[in-house]
Amino acid sequence: MSKVSDYAFINAKLRARIGIMRDTALFDEMIKAPSLTEAFAKLDGTRHQDLLEVYRKTGDLQQVELEMLEDEISIYREVESYLPTVPSSFISVLLEKIEVDNVKNVIRLWYSGAIRHHAISYRAAYLYKKEIVHSIDYDGAINAVSYQELLGAFHGTPYVDVLSSFSMESLASEGLFPLEIALDHMWFRHLEEGIKNLSGQDRKTAEAIYNTDVDLKNILMLTRYSYSYHLSPESLRRVMIPMGYIAREAERMGALQSDDPIAVLSGIVRHHYPQISEEIARIRRTADDLTTVEENNREILLIEAYLGERRKKEYRKILQGDPFSIGVVLAYFFLCIQEYGALRAILSGKYYGRSEEKIREGLGL
């Protein structure tokens, strides 16, 4: 099949939806609504009518958030169903990221009950337990008494290999951070394999988007953990995602074998992302009254904002380019994630009684 036949129908369909999604009038009306109930009422007759119905039935914001997750999963599955085998398989990898995040939530709950001995029955009601990509016994995982029972709940999935590297004892002493990093790295390996299976413009587009994405995530990791926790070279190796320009250059230059790995990594960042380096240097040079932790938090916010803007530019460029590639699909997913993120932020803001100004500030409006 040709690229035109592969993408003509689905991309035309998605471009029409993207046009609607770019209209922020709904968000503006919801922000201006004087209460949570009235903010929900603005969804009447919109493509998010189902969220209003759930709220009317339950009055429970967490149940609405579960419905949002269901909607997001449905979006990936719908697009996946319209594509031929190779790009469809890549969409399945992207959907697996939602599953990884769900698995983390399940393991956090299990950890809270089995290791910290906290009551978890209330929170368990708000976990997503349907199949996303792999068949997982979520109830079995949540209620596992032993580590072997936990492993059994993930039988036949790629998560078993990751979980098998840990134990009840190691998690009790070290916490969940190493396990969650290992789950993230597993998914990025799958993502890299998925990109390699694409061809032509599809592969170039995916590489450009996700390599930049990984670079900025690695900068965030370095900023968050190198200053806050003074990680050793071995710990830095475990934290860094082994994908993208920064990781490749770090490997080529032997950064993590050097006497000062942070200095070498900072040089790599300075060379490839000068704007971020300059902004971080400005914060450290002018904010003399700040503590290291406060500086660190400001840098993290800066990088997250830069990451958001960089993504927007990438996807705008894609939408103006080749209409017969996977780029339009990826742009659509990005905009959907943004849209649901904005809905969560607005509804949460209304629930907690935040001012209109604070909600807008959180959304960058």
C-alpha positions, 0 to 999 in steps of 0.5 A: 500500500502507498503512504497516501492510501495508508494515511489519507482517510485517518489523517483527514478525519484527524485534521477535522478534529484538530480544528475543533480542538484548537478552539479554546472557547470551551475551556474559557467558559469552564474557567469562568464558571462560578462552581465545579457543577457549573463548569461541568455543565459547560460540557453539555452537548460537547464531545466530552458529554460522557464526562458530564454524564459520569459526574451527574451519576456519581458526583465524584471527580475521581470517577470522572478522571477514570472516564477520561483515561478510558477516553484516552485509551479509546482514542489510541485504539480507534486510530490504531484500527485504521492503520496498516500493520507497522504504524499500527504496532507503533501506536500500540507502543505509545498506548503501552506508555499509558499502561506503564503509568497505570502499572506504576499506580497499581504497584504504588497501591500494593506497596502502600498496603503490603509494605507500608501497611496502610488502608488501600481499599478506598483508593483501589476503587479508582484504579483502572483495571481493564486491559490496555495492551497486556492482560494483567490481573490488577486485583491480584497485584493490588492484593498480593501478599507475597512478592511471588503473588505480585509477579504472578499477577503480571505473568505473560507480560514484559513487566515480569522481567522488570519486577524480577530484578527487585524483591520485597526486601529491596523495595522496603529498603530503597522505595519504589523509585528504582523500580519506576525508573526501570519500568520507564526504561523498559518502555523507552526501549520498546519505543526505540524498537518501534521507531526502528520498525518504521520506514521513510518519513514516518521514521524520521518524524518519530525520531525527531520528536521522541529523541528531542523529547528524551533529551529534555527528559534527561535534562530534567532528570539531571537537574532534578537528581544531580543537585538534589541527591548528588547521584553517583555515576552509577546512579546517574546511569540508572536514571538517564534514559539510554536514547537521544542525543545527550545519552549517545554523546555521554556514552561516546565521551565516557561522561559517566566514567569521568571524575566529574560526570555532571560537568561533562553532561552539562557541556553536552547540554550546553552544546546542543541546547544552548537556550536551556543552558543559558537560562539555567546559568541566568537563574544560578547567577542572578538568584543569589538569595535562593537555596539550592533546592529552590534554584533546582525547582525553578530550573525544573519549571523552566525546562518543563516550560521549554519542553512544552513549547518545543513540542508545540513547535514540532507538532505545528511544523508537522501539521504544515508538512507532509499530510500522508505520514504518521506525523498528523497522528502523533500531533493529534495524540499530543493535542488530545493529551494536552486537552485532557490535561487542561480539563483535569486542571480546570476541574481540579481547580474548581474542586479546590476553589482556586481563583480563575487567575490561578487556574489560567496561570496553571494552564499557561493562558 
